């Protein structure tokens, strides 16, 4: 394997990034829930009111992983980084790419004075849970996830 390059995402990365997001959704048996369009995804990341940032992992100029995050605010803790997705394409897993992406995201949060980073992991995703445990996170069994879908 050639060298893994971790860098900030640029607009031209959106197509392969969205492909990786769909690969993750398929792994989670929820591909039908990915409804974001490419245009909306690009605008949300690189438009006038961008809401997300990301790091990408490249091998041989091919994007093989992403770490997508956004700002969150806690009235108790202040600015927090929220890790929405950490994805490495299946054929490249086990090569420390996820660790490099996760570490880059942690460093970004520390360098930009966030008070911490939050994320979710499915309770059945043992490989991901074991990966995150290496960072000594606090797993919260007190709070329930809640969402409301807006119908267009």
Number of C-alpha atoms within 10 A of each C-alpha: 7 8 9 20 16 19 14 14 20 14 13 9 16 17 15 16 25 18 13 22 22 18 18 19 15 14 12 12 10 12 14 9 10 12 8 9 10 13 11 11 19 19 16 15 20 17 13 8 9 13 14 18 18 23 23 28 24 18 16 11 10 13 22 23 29 30 26 23 22 16 15 15 13 9 6 6 10 12 18 18 23 20 22 16 18 23 23 25 17 13 8 14 13 10 12 12 24 23 15 19 25 21 14 19 24 17 12 14 20 14 9 11 13 18 14 15 19 13 12 13 13 9 8 9 11 11 8 14 16 10 12 16 11 9 10 8 11 9 12 8 6 5 6 7 5 5 6 5 5 5 4 3
